[in-house]
Amino acid sequence: MADILLKLRVKNFGEMKIELYPEIVPNTVANFVDYVESKFFNGLIFHRIIKNFMIQGGGGVEKKRPIKGEFTANGFKNELKHTKGVISMARTSDPNSATSQFFIMHKDAPHLDGQYAAFGKVIEGLEIIDKIATVRTDYYDKPYENVVIESFEVIEKNVDLPKVQYV
């Protein structure tokens, strides 16, 4: 049984279940769960899709406060590997710039290990990632047809999360 379990429903593709690891990356998980519980992601799109690499979503129009990156290269012990199905925080070149954008690995990418804050893993619905990863994209990896996050919800939460610490 996972401490935190999410359900991600993607319009016309299906749903995935994702377990989160608050014991490894507590602030990252608390931040992400805040977004999920506020329904921030509902209606947003996967705006960057690179087959055999990852699918990225969670970009919004609101400017959000960043959190400290909980990954090894940023002085935080996080040994989670970027293997297929792992969910991780997207960021700029600033290691402490993660807000709401996330990516889910389509294939293993060991070069990201220790460089980005991995914080969970898809435990059901890996085939949905495969389907999404095959959509046609433009030169900027944006899908020609929107891949919409219909809903993202917490379906199990058996742990108290800390208050999110912003940078």
C-alpha positions in Angstrom: 0.0 0.0 0.0 1.4 3.4 -1.0 1.4 6.3 1.4 0.1 8.6 -1.4 -1.7 7.3 -4.5 -2.9 9.5 -7.3 -5.1 8.9 -10.3 -4.3 10.8 -13.5 -7.0 10.6 -16.2 -5.9 11.8 -19.7 -8.8 12.6 -22.1 -9.1 10.0 -24.9 -6.1 8.0 -23.6 -7.1 6.5 -20.2 -5.9 6.6 -16.7 -2.8 5.9 -14.7 -2.2 5.4 -11.0 0.9 7.0 -9.5 2.5 6.4 -6.1 4.5 9.2 -4.5 7.5 8.9 -2.2 7.2 11.5 0.6 9.8 9.7 2.7 12.4 10.5 0.1 11.3 13.9 -1.2 8.9 15.4 1.3 8.7 19.0 0.1 8.4 18.0 -3.6 5.6 15.6 -2.8 3.8 18.2 -0.5 4.1 20.8 -3.3 2.7 18.4 -6.0 -0.1 17.2 -3.8 -1.1 20.8 -3.1 -1.4 21.3 -6.9 -3.4 18.1 -7.3 -5.8 18.9 -4.4 -6.4 22.4 -5.7 -7.4 20.9 -9.1 -4.7 23.0 -10.8 -3.8 20.4 -13.4 -7.4 19.6 -14.5 -7.8 20.9 -18.0 -4.1 21.5 -18.6 -2.2 19.7 -21.4 0.9 17.7 -21.9 2.7 20.5 -23.8 5.9 18.7 -24.5 6.1 15.1 -25.7 9.3 13.4 -26.8 8.9 9.7 -27.8 11.4 7.4 -26.2 12.2 10.1 -23.6 9.3 11.7 -21.6 5.9 13.5 -21.6 5.7 16.9 -19.8 2.7 18.7 -18.4 1.6 21.0 -15.7 2.5 24.3 -17.3 -0.1 26.9 -16.4 -0.6 30.6 -16.9 -0.3 31.5 -13.2 3.1 32.4 -11.8 3.8 30.0 -8.9 6.4 30.1 -6.2 9.4 27.8 -6.7 10.6 25.1 -4.4 14.2 23.9 -3.6 15.1 21.1 -5.9 15.3 17.8 -3.9 18.0 16.0 -6.0 21.6 14.9 -5.5 23.3 17.6 -7.7 21.5 20.2 -5.5 22.8 18.8 -2.2 19.8 16.6 -1.4 19.9 12.8 -1.2 17.5 11.4 -3.8 18.6 8.1 -5.3 15.4 7.6 -7.4 16.3 6.6 -10.9 14.6 8.1 -14.0 13.2 4.8 -15.4 10.1 4.3 -17.4 7.1 5.5 -15.5 9.0 7.7 -13.0 7.5 11.2 -12.4 9.9 14.0 -11.8 9.8 17.8 -11.5 10.6 19.9 -14.5 12.6 23.1 -13.9 14.8 25.7 -15.7 18.6 25.7 -15.4 18.1 27.1 -11.9 18.1 24.0 -9.6 15.5 25.7 -7.3 13.0 26.7 -9.9 10.5 23.8 -9.9 6.8 24.9 -9.5 4.0 22.9 -11.2 5.6 21.4 -14.3 6.4 17.7 -14.2 7.4 15.0 -16.6 6.8 11.2 -16.7 9.5 9.1 -18.2 8.6 7.1 -21.4 12.0 5.3 -21.4 14.9 5.1 -19.0 17.1 8.3 -18.9 20.0 7.7 -16.5 21.6 11.0 -17.5 18.7 12.7 -15.5 19.5 10.7 -12.3 20.6 13.1 -9.5 19.9 16.1 -11.8 16.1 16.4 -11.4 13.7 15.7 -8.4 12.1 12.3 -9.1 9.3 11.9 -6.7 7.0 9.0 -7.7 6.2 6.3 -10.2 3.3 5.1 -12.4 2.2 1.7 -11.0 -0.8 1.1 -13.3 -1.3 2.4 -16.8 2.2 2.4 -18.3 0.6 1.7 -21.7 -1.0 5.1 -21.5 2.4 6.7 -21.5 3.2 4.6 -24.6 0.1 5.9 -26.4 0.7 9.5 -25.5 4.4 9.3 -26.6 3.4 8.4 -30.1 1.3 11.5 -30.9 2.5 13.7 -33.7 4.4 16.8 -32.5 5.8 19.9 -34.1 9.5 21.0 -34.2 9.1 22.2 -30.5 7.8 18.8 -29.3 4.3 20.3 -28.8 1.5 17.9 -29.9 -0.5 19.0 -32.9 -3.7 18.0 -31.0 -3.9 18.8 -27.3 -3.3 15.9 -24.9 -5.6 17.0 -22.0 -5.3 16.2 -18.4 -8.9 15.5 -17.7 -8.4 15.1 -13.9 -5.7 14.5 -11.4 -6.8 13.4 -7.9 -5.5 12.0 -4.7 -7.1 8.6 -4.1 -5.1 7.5 -1.0 -3.2 9.7 1.5 -1.9 7.7 4.5 0.7 10.2 5.7 0.8 13.8 7.0 2.7 16.0 4.6 4.8 19.0 5.8 3.8 22.5 4.9 5.4 23.4 1.5 8.7 25.3 1.9 9.2 27.8 -1.0 12.6 29.3 -2.1 
